[in-house]
Amino acid sequence: MHGLEGRVRDLTDRVHRLAGRLRRDTGMVTSEYAMGIIAAVAFAVLLYEVVTSGQVKTELQNIVKRALSART
């Protein structure tokens, strides 16, 4: 019985150590979300600049015109 009690105690200690490590890492989640939001906003600004540039805007308008004037 002593062997089983020792194993249970070891397992319990491991679980407590793992739980302690997980608690210390909780602040990382917020910073990861913040970096993701910053990257998404930067990508959206870049995409907006590309889409609203003169050449791309003209090409998109031509595509829409061709699509609207296409015969079925």
N, C-alpha and C positions, 0 to 999 in steps of 0.2 A: 504494500500500500504506500510505503514511503516513496518509492520510485514514481508512482503515478502522481502523488502530491507534488513532488519536485518538478515534474514535467508541466503540470498545470500552473505552478508558480512561475516557471520560466516563460510559458506561453503568455501568461497574464502580464509579466514584466515587458515582454516584447510588444504586446498590444499597447501598453501604456507609453512606451518609448515612441512607437509609431504615431500614436495620437498626439503626443507632444510635438513631434516634428511637423505634423500636418497643421497644427494650430499656429506654429511659427510662420508658415508659408501663406496664411490667409491674406496678408496685405499685398501679395504679388498679384492676385486676381484683379484688384482694382487698377493697378498700374498697367497690367496687360490690356484691360478694357480701354483705358485712356490712350494707350499707344495705338490700339486698333482704331479708335475713333479719330485720332489725329491723322493716321494714314488714310482712312476712308475720306475724310474731308479734303486732304491734299489731293487725292486721286480725283475727287469730284471737281475740284477747282481746275485741275489740269484738263480733265475731260471737257469741262465747260469752255475753257479757253480754246481747245482744239475745235470743238463743234461750232463755236461762234466765230471762228476765224473766217476771213473772206472766202478763201478757196473751198473749204469744207462746206461752208454755208451755201455757196453757189451749187456745189455738187449735190447736196441734199435737196435743194430746191428743184434741181433738174430731175432727180430721181422721182420726187413727188409729182412733178408735172408729167413725166412719162407714164407713171402709174395711173394718174387720173385720166390721161388721154388714150390709154390702151383700149383696144377693142377686144371684146370677149367673144 
